[in-house]
């Protein structure tokens, strides 16, 4: 299982070996502790639970404190599960950014930035109404219903509403740098979410072309 929890540090630029300036997102990945092992016999599926980040004992509620004590591991602030063969890991193991290598393709999962309640122009990129000649419906979505039939607004219509703060997966990002001393992973391209937002990095098991 090549998957870890981390946080987004920010973006920068680095030159590739061919002299091309690439946009790069820097991620702090790991170290992650195995805090629980799930098996098909006891839980119905095979997976491991990883923990990331430190947390003081006084900030834990009783269920979380009991969970960590049951498995005999240190408390972690963030917990995520990943499907894998349970025999590969045991509770207490530590996984680091060394799982990844330069040239590997990874998927990055994170929550996008929340934009709040937005209209159709910003949320769905409608061009809006006229700006002059007495028009008062500049940002209105326009007509949304039909006539007598079906006599209702069809489900899935693009309308104003909550924008952002959704789980987004960016696939096949190329790893361009690995700093094992500072637990940093550099991937080519952008990653969802704000700085210091929690992310999950999952290996695709494939290498980028030309590497």
C-alpha positions as CSV (number, residue, x, y, z in Angstrom):
1,X,0.0,0.0,0.0
2,X,1.5,3.3,-1.2
3,X,-0.8,5.8,0.3
4,X,-0.2,8.4,3.0
5,X,-1.9,11.4,4.7
6,X,-0.3,14.8,4.7
7,X,-1.0,18.5,4.3
8,X,-0.6,21.1,1.5
9,X,2.3,23.5,2.0
10,X,2.0,25.7,-1.1
11,X,3.2,26.1,-4.7
12,X,6.5,27.0,-6.3
13,X,8.4,26.5,-9.5
14,X,11.4,24.3,-10.3
15,X,13.4,23.7,-13.5
16,X,13.3,20.2,-15.0
17,X,16.3,18.4,-16.4
18,X,15.3,19.6,-19.8
19,X,15.3,23.3,-18.7
20,X,11.5,23.6,-18.6
21,X,10.0,25.6,-15.7
22,X,7.3,23.5,-14.1
23,X,4.6,24.5,-11.6
24,X,5.0,22.4,-8.4
25,X,2.9,21.8,-5.3
26,X,4.8,21.0,-2.1
27,X,3.2,18.5,0.2
28,X,4.2,17.5,3.7
29,X,3.5,13.7,3.6
30,X,3.8,11.6,6.7
31,X,5.2,10.2,8.9
32,X,1.9,8.2,9.4
33,X,1.3,5.6,12.0
34,X,-0.8,2.5,11.5
35,X,-3.5,3.0,14.2
36,X,-5.8,0.1,13.3
37,X,-5.8,-3.0,11.0
38,X,-9.1,-4.2,9.6
39,X,-9.6,-7.7,8.2
40,X,-12.4,-9.4,6.2
41,X,-12.9,-11.8,9.1
42,X,-13.7,-9.2,11.8
43,X,-14.8,-6.1,9.8
44,X,-15.9,-7.5,6.4
45,X,-13.1,-5.9,4.4
46,X,-9.3,-5.5,4.4
47,X,-7.9,-2.1,5.2
48,X,-5.5,-0.2,7.5
49,X,-6.2,3.0,9.4
50,X,-3.4,5.6,9.3
51,X,-2.9,8.5,11.7
52,X,-1.2,11.9,10.9
53,X,-0.3,14.8,13.1
54,X,0.3,15.2,16.8
55,X,-2.5,15.9,19.3
56,X,-2.4,16.4,23.1
57,X,-4.2,13.9,25.2
58,X,-6.4,16.6,26.8
59,X,-7.9,17.3,23.4
60,X,-9.1,13.7,22.9
61,X,-12.6,12.6,23.8
62,X,-13.2,9.2,25.6
63,X,-14.1,7.2,22.4
64,X,-10.9,8.3,20.6
65,X,-8.7,7.8,23.7
66,X,-10.1,4.3,24.1
67,X,-9.5,3.5,20.4
68,X,-5.8,4.4,20.6
69,X,-5.4,2.6,23.9
70,X,-7.0,-0.6,22.5
71,X,-4.5,-0.7,19.7
72,X,-1.6,0.4,21.8
73,X,-0.5,3.3,19.6
74,X,0.1,7.0,20.1
75,X,-2.8,9.4,19.4
76,X,-3.0,11.1,16.0
77,X,-5.0,14.2,15.0
78,X,-6.2,13.0,11.6
79,X,-7.3,9.4,10.7
80,X,-8.0,7.9,7.3
81,X,-8.5,4.4,6.0
82,X,-6.9,2.8,2.9
83,X,-7.7,-0.5,1.4
84,X,-4.8,-3.0,1.3
85,X,-3.7,-6.4,2.4
86,X,-3.8,-6.5,6.2
87,X,-0.8,-8.8,6.5
88,X,1.5,-6.1,5.1
89,X,1.2,-3.9,8.2
90,X,0.6,-4.1,11.9
91,X,-0.5,-1.5,14.5
92,X,2.3,0.8,15.4
93,X,4.2,0.7,12.1
94,X,5.4,4.0,10.8
95,X,5.2,4.9,7.1
96,X,7.1,7.8,5.6
97,X,7.5,9.6,2.3
98,X,10.1,7.1,1.3
99,X,7.2,5.0,-0.2
100,X,7.2,7.3,-3.2
101,X,9.9,7.9,-5.8
102,X,10.7,10.5,-8.5
103,X,8.9,9.9,-11.7
104,X,6.0,8.0,-10.1
105,X,2.4,9.0,-10.9
106,X,0.1,9.6,-7.8
107,X,-3.5,10.6,-7.1
108,X,-4.1,13.5,-4.6
109,X,-7.4,13.7,-2.8
110,X,-8.5,16.8,-0.9
111,X,-11.4,19.1,-0.1
112,X,-11.7,22.1,-2.4
113,X,-11.9,25.6,-1.1
114,X,-15.4,26.5,0.2
115,X,-16.9,29.5,-1.8
116,X,-20.2,29.7,0.1
117,X,-23.5,30.4,-1.6
118,X,-22.9,31.6,-5.1
119,X,-25.0,32.5,-8.1
120,X,-25.0,30.9,-11.5
121,X,-22.5,33.2,-13.1
122,X,-19.7,32.2,-10.6
123,X,-20.9,28.7,-9.9
124,X,-21.7,27.5,-13.4
125,X,-20.1,30.2,-15.5
126,X,-23.3,31.6,-17.1
127,X,-22.6,34.7,-19.1
128,X,-25.4,36.7,-17.4
129,X,-28.0,39.0,-18.7
130,X,-27.7,42.4,-20.4
131,X,-26.1,45.2,-18.5
132,X,-27.9,48.2,-20.1
133,X,-31.2,49.3,-21.6
134,X,-33.1,48.9,-18.4
135,X,-32.3,45.3,-17.8
136,X,-32.5,44.4,-14.1
137,X,-31.7,40.6,-14.3
138,X,-27.9,40.8,-14.7
139,X,-27.1,37.6,-12.8
140,X,-30.4,35.8,-13.1
141,X,-30.3,32.2,-14.4
142,X,-33.3,33.0,-16.7
143,X,-36.2,30.7,-17.3
144,X,-35.9,27.4,-15.5
145,X,-39.2,25.6,-16.0
146,X,-41.4,24.3,-18.8
147,X,-45.0,24.9,-19.6
148,X,-48.0,22.8,-18.5
149,X,-45.9,19.6,-18.9
150,X,-44.1,18.5,-16.8
151,X,-45.1,21.5,-14.7
152,X,-42.1,21.4,-12.5
153,X,-38.4,22.2,-12.5
154,X,-36.4,19.3,-13.8
155,X,-33.9,17.7,-11.3
156,X,-30.3,18.6,-11.9
157,X,-30.9,22.1,-13.2
158,X,-28.0,24.5,-12.8
159,X,-29.0,26.9,-10.1
160,X,-27.5,29.0,-7.4
161,X,-26.2,27.1,-4.3
162,X,-23.3,26.0,-2.2
163,X,-20.0,26.1,-4.1
164,X,-16.8,24.3,-3.2
165,X,-15.9,22.3,-0.1
166,X,-16.3,19.0,-1.9
167,X,-14.0,16.0,-2.2
168,X,-11.8,16.3,-5.3
169,X,-9.4,13.8,-6.7
170,X,-6.6,15.0,-9.1
171,X,-5.2,11.9,-10.9
172,X,-1.9,11.1,-12.4
173,X,0.3,13.9,-10.9
174,X,4.0,13.3,-11.5
175,X,6.3,13.2,-8.5
176,X,9.2,15.5,-9.3
177,X,11.0,15.6,-5.9
178,X,11.2,13.7,-2.6
179,X,12.8,15.1,0.5
180,X,13.0,12.4,3.1
181,X,14.6,14.6,5.7
182,X,11.7,17.1,5.8
183,X,9.0,14.6,4.7
184,X,8.3,16.7,1.6
185,X,6.8,15.5,-1.7
186,X,6.7,17.7,-4.7
187,X,4.2,17.0,-7.5
188,X,3.9,18.7,-10.9
189,X,0.6,20.7,-11.1
190,X,-2.0,22.0,-8.7
191,X,-3.7,20.3,-5.7
192,X,-7.2,21.2,-4.4
193,X,-7.7,23.0,-1.1
194,X,-6.0,25.8,0.9
195,X,-2.6,25.9,2.5
196,X,-2.2,23.5,5.4
197,X,-5.3,21.6,4.2
198,X,-5.3,17.9,4.8
199,X,-4.6,15.8,1.7
200,X,-4.2,12.1,0.9
201,X,-1.6,10.9,-1.6
202,X,-2.2,7.5,-3.3
203,X,0.2,5.8,-5.7
204,X,-1.1,4.6,-9.1
205,X,1.6,2.0,-9.4
206,X,2.8,3.5,-12.7
207,X,5.7,5.7,-13.8
208,X,5.5,8.7,-16.0
209,X,6.5,8.4,-19.6
210,X,10.2,9.0,-20.2
211,X,11.2,8.0,-16.7
